[in-house]
């Protein structure tokens, strides 16, 4: 079986082959029933995290989705949250961080969930330096950085897609080449592929960035910028997601006849919940009401390369 030849998926809008655990009708339970609210650290056998972008408006939609993230945490404890940029609208002003980050995610911060931010174009207008040094964004004073979870099972690469210069390209190539992780996951603001009308694919960035992602075996890439959810058809062995609905979506923005679109939703806010083991990447996309609107799984490169019986 070729790499990425199999991806068992389901969506609320279209039926497809589905692994038994996934359900488009699943509803995330709210907190209760003696479930523990504590955050379990990722082990060397499993890493759990969530992903969302374009969240920092401090509006009703952001707070509602934040409450659902906390409810999901009761049932599926995770210790990591990736933020795909535009974390503080409209200009990244650090004075807005309490209202547009700390309050919406207060319960998750209280439980010890670590947030890792990538910068968006709105963030850098006034907040670049403040954001990269803000302790709860875990950027370590850098606009691009990497970190590992699960004793090296997963390495995450946070990129600055607003200023993807030669220095960052060299850093990324060296970091990817040196990585020993079984799974390599990138996250950044501007999508290389997007079926949304407002912004769409960042073609110039794709020309500079995608060859590195392909050459060094990046498995999955997350971005935001367009205020939609989209699972892109795999491109050159990489599974791309657009998750720019951490707050209010841009309704009607998806071009349904796009050649890139595998599944998308521009009607509701959502986040992606992921579980990674040495063999499998499993995801569920959850909206603000707790409905699973998309789900699926991706085998690791080693598993995908194993020949099927009879081949």
Secondary structure, 3 states (H helix, E strand, C coil): CCCCCCEEEEECCCCCCCCCCCCCCCECCCCCCCCCCCCCCCCCCEEEEEEECCCCCCCHHHHHHHHHHHHHHHHCCCCEEEECCCCCCCCCCHHHHHHHHHCCCHHHHHCCCEEEECCCCCHHHCCHHHHHHCHHHCCCCCCCEEEEECCCCEEEEECCCCCCCHHHHHHHHHHHHHCCCCEEEEECCCCCCCCECCCCCCHHHHHHHHHHHHHCCCCEEEECCCCCEEEECCECCEEEEEECCCCCCCCCCECCCCCCEEEEECCCCEEEEEEEECCEEEEEEEECCCEEEEEEEEECHHHHHCCCCCC
